[in-house]
Amino acid sequence: MKKSRKILTFFLVLCLLVLSGCQKKQEEEATKYSMYYLALSETKLETVPLEPSAEDTEDMIQEIYQKLSEPSDSEEYLRLLPDGVLMKNYSFEGQTVTLNFDEEYKKMNNAREILVRTGMVLAFTQIPGVSYVEFQENGNPMTDSDGRELGPMERSSFVENEGKNINSYVFADLNLYFSNENGDHLVRENRRIHYSSNVPLERVIVEKLLEGPKSDDMLPTLSSNTKILGVSIVEGICYVNLDKSFLTETMSVQQELPIYSIVNSLTDACKIHGVQISVEGDTKVTFRESMKLDKVYQADYSYLETEDES
């Protein structure tokens, strides 16, 4: 009898140890947090592990708010907000953290502003009890480039489901715009492509433009040496970030054609109302003689070659 009791006690202790280990593992997994910073290239976010000293929701919000306001002490990344942009205060009500900025916030270039907004939404919505982040300018709702209020933003607005449609492929019928043989007009090449559903269609389109046309009667508008640093769609604007080859390795075509080959191709295939192109995250540059990149370009089919001109 004593022997059976000892065996029973041993198994009970073993079960308690296993349960304790599982609980500890779950707690460790549940307390994984991150802070978000800007890569030195200013083209993507850097994620740094965070161990909050606070435990309840409001104290964690305060802690992350303070960290976002602090300068970066690393030589590997930058803080999200550039110098001169001030987070004036914040509030927390219901499940929403509201961040109030000064007027300098709207002076950021669009590429950086999107990264700032993404990093801040991801930082706050990882806190239990926080589902939304809202942006204000001097106490008024923040608006986009078209004057529309941004409204509350949630984590799913910025994080794609990586497990969805893994290794599946889809077809797309595209209008890709290249140059005619004279280099003075665009011509449309209809193409059906087969691509991985894990790659955004907008990126696939830019990749195909870099590959050049299939027809011998057309010329490429972009150098195949150009590298894509990022392509994303936010609030109806497609942001295309290319390396410096876009500026230095230009093709022998009219200066408007490379810009509108990108804009028209993306607009025809994606639900967007404009495209902004940047070079290594910078929009304060001019392409060729006079094509300024600090603006959002809309599709323009006036450059398309007509039958009379062909």
N, C-alpha and C positions, 0 to 999 in steps of 0.2 A: 504493500500500500504506500509506504514511504517513498519507494522507488518511483511509483507512478506519479506521486505528487511532485517529486523533484522534476520529472520529465515534463509534467504539465506546467510547472512554474517556469522551467527553461523556455518552453515554447511561448508562454505569455510574455516573458521578458524579451524574447526574440522579436515577437510581433510588435511590441511597443517600440523597440529600437528601429524596426523597419518603418513603422508609421511615423516615428519622429524624424527619421531621415528623409522620408518623402515630404513631410510637412516643411522641413527646413529647406529642401530643394525647391519646393513650390514658392516659399517665401522669398528665396534668393532670386528666382526667376521673375517673381512679381515686382521686385524692387529694382529692376534694371531701368535706368533713366539715362538720358543723353542731353548734352547741350549742343547747339548747332552754331557753327561759325562759317565764315566765308573763306574759300580756298584762296591762296595767293594770286591765282589767275583770275579771280573774281568771276568764274564761270560755273561754279558748283558749290554745294554745301559740304562742309567737313563735320563729321559726327564725333563727339568726344564723350566717353562714359562719364556719368555723373552719379555721385552718391549723396543725395540730399541729406542735410542735417535735420531738416524739418520732417514731420510725419503727417500732420493734418493738412487738408487741402489749402486753406488760406495761407498758412505759413510757407507751404511749398511754392505757391504763386508768388509770394513776396520774395522768396529766395531766388527763383528763376528770373523774376523781374530785375532784381539787383544785378545778377550775373550778366544779363543782357545789356545792362547799362555800363558795365565795367569794361575798361580797355583790355584787349587781349595781351597776355604776357608770353605768347608763343611766337616763335619765328616761322612756324609752319602754317599758320592761318590768321585771318583777321576777324575782328568782331563784326557782327552783322551790320550794325548801323555805322555809317561813315562819320567822321568827325564833323561836328556842326549840326547834326540831326539829333534833336532832343526828344526823349520820351518824358513827357511832362508829369504824367501820373497814370494810374490805372484804377479800375474798379472791378468788383466781382459780384455778380448777381445771378441767382438761378444757377445755370451751368455755363454762363458766358463771362469770359474775361474781356474787358474793354480797355484798349490801349489808346492813350491820347498823346498825339505827337504835335510838334510845332510845325509851322508852315514850310520848314526846310525839307520835310519828308518828301513832299511832292517834287522837289528839285532833283531827286535821284534819277539816274537814267533807268529806263524801264526794265532792262535786264537785271540790274542789281535790286530794284524794288521788288521784283517777283521773288528773288532769292531771299530777301529780307522777310517778306511776308510768309513765304513757305517755312523758313526756319523758325519764326516766332509762333506760327500756328502749331507746328510739330512740337515745339518745346512746351507749350502750355497744355495742349490737349493730351499729353501723356500723363498728366496729373489726374488721379481719380477724382471724379466729380466735375471735371472741366470738359465740356463737349464742343464749345464754340469759342472763337476769338473774333472780336470786332475791332476795327480800326477807326479812330477819329482824328480829325485835324482841328486843334484848338476847340475841342468840345463839340464839333459838328461831324456828322457821318462822313467818312472818307469816300471819295468818288473815283471812278476809273477815268481813262483818257477821254471817254465819251460823255462824262458827266453823270454816269449812273452810280448809285450807291453800291458799295461792295457788299454791305450787309454782313451778318455773322458767317464765318467760315469754319468748316469742320475738317478734321484730319483726312477724311476720305477725299476731300477736294484736291489733296496733294499727294496722297500715297496710293499707288495702283496696287491692285491685287496680283502679286507676283505668281500666285499659284494658278491663275486662271488661264485656260487654254495653253498649257505648257506643251511645247513641241507640235502645236497644230499649225497648219498653213492655210492661207486663204488667197483668193484671187481678187484683183482690183483692176478695173478698166480706167486708165489714166489718160489725160491730155497733158503731154509734156511739151514745153515750148523751147525750141532751139532757134538758131539763126538760119536765114537763107544763105545762099552761096555768096551773095554780095556783102553780107554783114550789116545790112541796113534795115531789115525787118525780121519779125518773128514768124516762124512757121510751126504749125501744130503737128505733133506726131502722136497718133493714137496707139496706145500700147496696153496689152493685158499682161499683168505681172503676177507672179506667184511668190508670196513672201510669208515669213513667219509672223504669226499673230502676236508674238511677244515684242515685235519691233513696231513702234508707232508709224502709222501710214505717212505722216508728215516727214519723218526722217527718211523713209524709203524713197519718197519723191525727190528729196534733195540728193540722195545717193544716186538715183537714176540720172538726174541732171548732170552730176559730176562724171558719170560714165560716158555721157555723150549720146548723140543720136544713133539709131540703127541705119537710117537712110544715108546714102552717099550724097544726096542732094542737099543735106543740111550740115551746118557747122555747130560745134559746141559753143555754148556761151560762157562756160566756166572751165577753169583749168582742172584737169583730173588730179592734180597735186594738192588741190584745196582739201583741207581736213575739216570735218564737221565736229565742232566742239559741243554742240547742243541744239536740239530742235524741240520745242514744246509749244502747246497751245494753252493759253490762259485767257479766259473771258473773251473769246472770239478773236484774239490776236495771236498769230503764230510768230514766235521768237526764234530766229535762225542765227546761231552764233558760229562763225567761221574763223579759221586761222588767218594769218597775215597774207597767205598766198592769194586770198581773194583780192587783195589790193595790189600785190606785186606781180602776180602772174596773170595779167588780164589778156583776154583774147582780142583778136583783130576784128571787133564788131563794134557797132555804135554803142555809146556808153550806157544808154537806157536798157539795152537788150538783156544783159546779165541780171539786172534788178528785176525786170518784168518777166523774165523767163521763170524766176523763182516765184514771184508773187502770183502770176497767172496760173502756174501749175498747181500751187498749193490751194488757191482759191477755188479752182475747178473741182478739186477732189475732197476738200475738207470744209467743214461748216465754220468758216471764218469770215471776218469782214476787214482784215488787214494783216500786213506782215511787217515786222521790224527786223532788220538785219543788223547785226553787230559784228565787230572784228575783235576777237579775243575779249568779248564782254564790253567793248567800248563802242558807243554810238556817236561819240563826238568826232567823227571822221567823215571825210568826203571821198566817195568812190569816183575815180577818174577825175574829170574836170569839175563837175558840179552836182553830182548825185549825193546829197547829204543823207547820212544814215540816222540822224536823230529825229526821224519822222516815221510815221506808220504809212506804208504804201498800200493803196488799194489797187485792185486789178485794173488794167488798162489794155484794152484790146485794139486800140488805135495803131499800135505798132505791128499788128498782124498783117502779113502780106495778103493782098487781094489777088483775085484771078487776073486782073488787068496788069498788076505789077509783076506777076510771076513769069 
